[in-house]
Amino acid sequence: MSTERNPSPPPEDEGDDNVVGEDHIGSTAYSKRFVLQALLNLVKEAQVDDGIEDSGPAELEETVDADLCQLWDMTADKEVSRFVADAESLPDIFLSVIRATNKPRLTELLAGILANLMCDEECLQKLTPLPQIRECAFLLFNCRDLPTLVETSRLLSLTSRSSFWTAEWEASFDDFGAYDDVIFVLSSSTSSELLLQAAKLIFNLTQVKESRMSEKAVDNLSDFVGCVCDALTQCFNDQSFQAAAYLLMSLSVLSDHKRCTFPESDSSIDRLFKCIESAIDGVLNVEALEWT
């Protein structure tokens, strides 16, 4: 999120202190009515988008953008995130909007809100069993908008490292072709932030028993390692160097647990070692420049 996003709590209504207090979310100064109104506006947004023929990316109305941006920031608070997660209509609202919208900014905001919710154990436990949330996550991961992919990778990374990543999530990963989305990110992204979140996701999934991610990687090992090499060539700062570490640990897990081996004629390993050396040199050169 942008460092400019640091909203003050919504203004309190004048009048009886008890009324104002009842509108507060828990011990925070945030307004329940503001959250519910933002969700209501999302319903209207879905209705508008659903009636528009696909004509390419569109801009999000400024007021809707501002409200959802504020809600995104508010959900960094545990009490707010739990209040939002408790809204019974939330999964259906988010899914209907994601299915209908052609506004990249809107998908980024929704992915960011969902990722914030998944930071809390109680929200994870409540939301992960819902098929609508799984569909939201994988539909968002299938997009090609960079900010949306960053937040969706964060969402999936948080979910996959938890005990709530179930067989249903594994099935959805397969049904929505998410392995291809992982490969797309590795082979084409130049964003160190996206590579880091995707690398965390890959590492988490290599820890999962009977992971479809691991099975597909092993079945297409040379291609997978090639995509890892593509990602390693983008390692030029501390963040992307962390991504490289996660990716290399993932390959180590695949090698140890899946007993995957390379044919003698396979050049992927040679390329991998060269990419590791380049990545290390790149980080060292950046650090050297910072000291000059």
Number of C-alpha atoms within 10 A of each C-alpha: 13 6 5 6 12 12 12 11 13 14 10 15 11 8 8 8 11 8 12 14 15 11 17 17 19 16 9 14 16 22 22 18 13 18 23 15 13 18 21 14 16 21 18 14 20 19 15 13 19 16 10 11 9 12 7 7 11 14 11 16 12 9 10 15 15 15 16 22 23 22 24 23 18 23 24 16 16 19 17 24 24 20 17 24 21 13 12 9 13 19 19 16 18 22 21 19 24 23 16 18 23 21 18 19 20 24 26 22 21 26 28 27 25 29 25 23 27 25 19 18 15 14 20 22 16 14 20 18 15 13 16 17 18 20 20 23 26 22 18 23 25 18 14 13 15 17 20 24 25 23 28 31 30 26 24 26 22 22 23 23 16 14 11 17 19 15 13 15 21 18 13 17 20 17 11 16 15 19 18 14 19 21 19 14 26 25 20 13 16 17 17 22 20 25 32 24 26 27 29 25 25 24 27 21 22 24 16 18 10 12 18 18 22 25 14 14 20 20 11 11 19 18 14 20 21 19 21 23 24 20 28 28 21 24 26 20 18 15 17 26 22 19 26 28 17 22 26 19 16 22 22 16 17 21 14 11 12 13 10 15 13 12 8 7 6 11 12 20 15 9 15 20 12 15 21 19 13 17 23 18 14 19 18 15 13 14 14 10 9 8 6 5
